[in-house]
């Protein structure tokens, strides 16, 4: 180990983990807030409740489209200018955009601001995971990324609680305010020694298109993205549109999106902790991913067969679904470990955002199949496609537990 590449104190490492975890916490709060206040906010700006699903998909696609754009922009910036530049810039942009969301009065403005917020939201997780992965010893970095993911996803739980206590516009103001306040904590965070070392070398950094320079690289990059698809199928379709599914199941009392998100993310937080700890115990990323993908198959089946029997059962299944896709910590760690330091931030930032952005074609497929198959039949068909793709992609990926990350990608 080259000691000059790592912080000299545990305090510096702990501060980086805390800052990254809280940043992701605010990121998830803002990311899921729209799903929670979707119906209330759309009705408030004059959209009929009957159009809440279709217009909600449109706004969700704008947000996720922004994350696709932002993932590339922030990833390249993270490799060219540093991991910290992204941690500062991304949270500032999405905080300002979410404050502005509290003032919207029409659908067009709402769409533009969700796009801008999506661009800002795209940088937070990748930069934080890249920084922590590079400043921690290789045998322990899974612990750091697990803490980030476990704490971070609880932001959705806070969003659900806040949405019950405050008017939807105030919820956006609170999210933006938390982000601005968090900027103060970022002063003094240690930049990655690996990045500083690479910066002194005559090597290409942050070249997104280099990921497609060979067939081997392109396939590896695609597989990393595809293994995470089931997470946003669950969150973006099954959880976000839970009122519509509850109606299709014939439930007497319909579930609310806010409560569905809250219970899902409680499960997701526990799942992230469990998958991260299990990965450290058995010293494997791939085996844990396979276990949790298998769980997601079982829980998705339960959603379509027994979740509609009662409101308690519905929310219980939402929690179990969240647990089953609680491999986000492992997923982003795998992404950070696949490529060299000169392209690592680009990969780690674009990968989760391409997964989130994949909700756009997933939602389109869901809408396309809604008329011929019905809302439930369409969701089942899309789920089968997504999970099969994830399993096939995982099989071909290399195991990266304990991999030395101090190298340059040719």
Long-range contacts (C-beta under 8 A, 24 or more apart in sequence): 1-137, 2-197, 2-406, 4-193, 4-197, 5-134, 5-193, 5-194, 5-197, 5-406, 6-135, 6-136, 6-137, 6-193, 7-135, 7-190, 7-193, 12-135, 12-189, 12-190, 13-132, 13-135, 13-136, 13-144, 13-190, 15-188, 15-189, 15-190, 16-131, 16-132, 16-135, 16-189, 16-190, 17-132, 17-144, 17-147, 17-148, 18-185, 19-87, 19-128, 19-182, 19-185, 19-186, 19-189, 20-87, 20-127, 20-128, 20-129, 20-131, 20-132, 20-148, 21-128, 21-147, 21-148, 21-150, 21-151, 21-152, 22-151, 22-182, 22-185, 23-87, 23-91, 23-124, 23-128, 23-152, 23-182, 23-186, 24-124, 24-125, 24-128, 24-148, 24-149, 24-151, 24-152, 24-153, 24-155, 25-151, 25-152, 25-154, 25-155, 25-158, 26-91, 26-95, 26-124, 26-155, 26-175, 26-178, 26-179, 26-182, 27-91, 27-94, 27-121, 27-124, 27-125, 27-152, 27-155, 28-152, 28-153, 28-154, 28-155, 28-156, 28-159, 28-265, 29-155, 29-156, 29-158, 29-159, 29-175, 29-178, 30-94, 30-95, 30-98, 30-117, 30-121, 30-155, 30-159, 30-175, 30-176, 30-179, 31-63, 31-121, 31-155, 31-156, 31-356, 32-155, 32-156, 32-159, 32-160, 32-235, 32-261, 32-265, 33-98, 33-159, 33-163, 33-171, 33-172, 33-175, 34-59, 34-60, 34-63, 34-114, 35-60, 35-235, 35-236, 35-239, 35-240, 35-257, 35-261, 36-159, 36-160, 36-163, 36-171, 36-257, 36-258, 36-261, 37-163, 37-168, 37-171, 37-258, 38-240, 38-257, 39-243, 39-257, 40-168, 41-104, 41-110, 41-168, 41-169, 42-107, 44-168, 45-104, 45-105, 45-106, 45-107, 45-110, 46-106, 47-107, 53-241, 53-244, 54-367, 55-107, 56-240, 56-241, 57-363, 57-367, 58-111, 59-107, 59-110, 59-111, 59-114, 60-114, 60-236, 60-240, 60-359, 60-363, 61-359, 61-360, 61-363, 61-364, 62-111, 62-112, 62-114, 62-115, 62-118, 63-114, 63-115, 63-117, 63-118, 63-121, 64-118, 64-236, 64-356, 64-357, 64-359, 64-360, 65-115, 65-118, 65-357, 65-360, 66-114, 66-115, 66-116, 66-117, 66-118, 66-119, 66-120, 66-121, 66-122, 67-118, 67-119, 67-121, 67-122, 67-353, 67-356, 67-357, 68-122, 68-353, 68-354, 68-356, 68-357, 68-360, 69-118, 69-119, 69-122, 70-118, 70-119, 70-120, 70-121, 70-122, 70-123, 70-353, 71-122, 71-123, 71-126, 71-349, 71-350, 71-351, 71-352, 71-353, 71-354, 71-357, 72-208, 72-346, 72-350, 73-119, 73-122, 73-123, 74-122, 74-123, 74-126, 74-127, 74-349, 75-123, 75-126, 75-206, 75-208, 75-345, 75-346, 75-347, 75-348, 75-349, 75-350, 76-206, 76-207, 76-208, 76-346, 77-123, 77-206, 78-123, 78-126, 78-127, 78-130, 78-206, 78-345, 78-346, 78-349, 79-195, 79-205, 79-206, 79-342, 79-343, 79-344, 79-345, 79-346, 80-205, 80-206, 82-191, 82-192, 82-195, 82-199, 83-127, 83-130, 83-131, 83-134, 83-191, 83-192, 83-195, 83-345, 84-127, 84-131, 84-186, 84-189, 84-191, 86-123, 86-124, 86-126, 86-127, 86-345, 86-349, 87-123, 87-124, 87-127, 87-128, 87-131, 87-186, 87-189, 88-183, 88-186, 89-123, 90-120, 90-121, 90-122, 90-123, 90-124, 90-127, 91-120, 91-123, 91-124, 91-179, 91-182, 91-183, 91-186, 92-120, 92-179, 92-180, 92-183, 93-119, 93-120, 94-119, 94-120, 94-121, 94-124, 94-179, 95-120, 95-175, 95-176, 95-177, 95-178, 95-179, 95-180, 96-120, 96-176, 97-176, 98-172, 98-175, 98-176, 98-179, 99-172, 99-173, 99-176, 99-177, 100-176, 101-172, 101-176, 102-169, 102-170, 102-171, 102-172, 102-173, 102-176, 103-169, 122-349, 122-353, 122-356, 123-349, 125-152, 125-332, 125-349, 125-352, 126-332, 126-335, 126-345, 126-348, 126-349, 126-350, 126-351, 126-352, 126-353, 127-345, 127-348, 127-349, 129-332, 129-333, 129-335, 129-336, 129-348, 130-192, 130-336, 130-344, 130-345, 130-348, 130-349, 131-189, 131-191, 131-192, 133-333, 133-336, 133-337, 133-344, 133-348, 133-405, 134-192, 134-193, 134-194, 134-195, 134-341, 134-344, 134-405, 135-190, 135-192, 135-193, 138-402, 138-403, 138-404, 138-405, 139-402, 141-333, 142-276, 142-279, 142-280, 142-285, 142-329, 142-330, 142-333, 142-401, 143-276, 143-280, 145-276, 145-329, 145-332, 145-333, 145-336, 146-272, 146-273, 146-275, 146-276, 146-277, 146-279, 146-280, 146-329, 147-276, 148-329, 149-272, 149-276, 149-328, 149-329, 149-332, 150-269, 150-272, 150-273, 150-276, 150-329, 151-269, 153-265, 153-268, 153-269, 153-272, 153-326, 153-328, 154-265, 154-266, 154-269, 155-265, 156-261, 156-262, 156-264, 156-265, 156-268, 157-262, 157-265, 157-266, 157-269, 159-258, 159-261, 160-258, 160-259, 160-261, 160-262, 160-265, 161-262, 163-258, 164-258, 194-341, 194-405, 194-406, 195-341, 195-345, 197-341, 197-406, 198-341, 198-342, 198-408, 201-408, 203-342, 203-408, 204-342, 205-342, 205-343, 206-342, 206-343, 206-345, 206-346, 207-343, 207-346, 208-346, 208-350, 210-343, 210-409, 211-339, 211-343, 211-346, 211-347, 219-396, 220-338, 220-397, 220-398, 221-338, 221-339, 221-347, 221-351, 222-393, 223-393, 223-394, 223-396, 223-397, 224-334, 224-335, 224-338, 224-347, 224-351, 224-393, 224-397, 225-351, 225-354, 225-355, 225-358, 226-389, 226-390, 226-392, 226-393, 227-289, 227-293, 227-331, 227-334, 227-390, 227-393, 227-394, 227-397, 228-328, 228-331, 228-351, 228-352, 228-355, 228-390, 229-355, 229-358, 229-362, 229-386, 229-387, 229-389, 229-390, 230-293, 230-296, 230-325, 230-383, 230-386, 230-387, 230-390, 231-325, 231-327, 231-328, 231-331, 231-355, 232-355, 232-356, 232-358, 232-359, 232-362, 233-359, 233-362, 233-382, 233-383, 233-386, 233-387, 234-264, 234-296, 234-300, 234-321, 234-322, 234-324, 234-325, 235-261, 235-264, 235-325, 236-359, 236-362, 236-363, 237-359, 237-362, 237-363, 237-366, 237-379, 237-382, 238-300, 238-303, 238-321, 238-379, 239-264, 239-318, 239-321, 241-375, 242-314, 242-318, 244-375, 245-307, 245-308, 245-375, 245-376, 245-379, 246-308, 246-314, 248-374, 248-375, 248-376, 249-307, 249-308, 249-314, 249-376, 250-308, 251-308, 251-310, 251-311, 251-314, 253-311, 255-311, 255-314, 255-315, 255-318, 259-315, 260-314, 260-315, 260-318, 263-315, 263-316, 263-318, 263-319, 263-322, 264-318, 264-319, 264-321, 264-322, 265-322, 266-319, 266-322, 267-318, 267-319, 267-320, 267-321, 267-322, 267-323, 267-324, 267-326, 268-322, 268-323, 268-325, 268-326, 268-328, 269-322, 269-326, 270-322, 270-323, 270-326, 271-322, 271-323, 271-324, 271-325, 271-326, 271-327, 272-326, 272-327, 272-328, 272-329, 273-326, 273-329, 274-323, 274-326, 275-326, 275-327, 275-329, 275-330, 276-329, 276-330, 279-330, 279-333, 279-401, 283-401, 283-402, 284-399, 284-401, 285-330, 285-333, 285-334, 285-337, 285-399, 285-400, 285-401, 286-394, 286-397, 286-399, 288-327, 288-330, 289-327, 289-330, 289-331, 289-334, 289-394, 290-391, 290-394, 292-324, 292-325, 292-326, 292-327, 292-330, 293-327, 293-387, 293-390, 293-391, 293-394, 295-323, 295-324, 296-321, 296-324, 296-325, 296-387, 297-387, 298-324, 299-323, 299-324, 300-324, 300-383, 300-387, 304-376, 304-379, 304-380, 328-352, 331-355, 333-400, 334-397, 334-400, 336-405, 337-400, 337-403, 337-405, 338-397, 338-398, 338-400, 339-409, 340-407, 340-408, 340-409, 340-410, 341-405, 341-406, 341-407, 341-408, 341-409, 342-408, 342-409, 343-409, 344-405, 362-386
